[in-house]
Structure formats: C-alpha cells, structure tokens
Amino acid sequence: HGELDIHEAWSAPRRAETLLRGLGFADSDAERPVSAFSGGWRIRLNLAQALMRPSDLLLLDEPTN
C-alpha cells in the first residue's frame, strides 16, 4: 500500500475526472469506449493519460494547436 500512497492512487478517479473536464470531455463521455472517439479526441485522451502520471518534464509539440 505504501507505493499506492506515494503516487496518491486514492485520488486518481477524481484527478482523471478533473483532467477530462478540463480537456473538454462531457461527464457522459466517461462511459464511452475509446473506439467511439474520433482521432482528435483520442489525442486528448492520450494527453490526459500522460498528465495523470507524475513527471518532472512534459514536452508538448504545438500545445495550443
């Protein structure tokens, strides 16, 4: 359990919800399979996945595009 505490795993569902909302997803999107999203929305899902992981550095190519 110590490893889970270090990574604050207990807060993962809440952090994921906040991230997805911030990236423009609707609450109902959480129930949709990844295959139901277009390519652009899948890229947002990949970004959310990257942001969920603790890191010291995140490189983005054209982050405002």
Buried (B, 14 or more C-beta within 10 A) or exposed (E): EEEEEEEEEEEEEEBBEEBBEEBEBEEEBEEEEEEEBEEEBEEBBEBBEEBEEEEEEEEEEEEEE
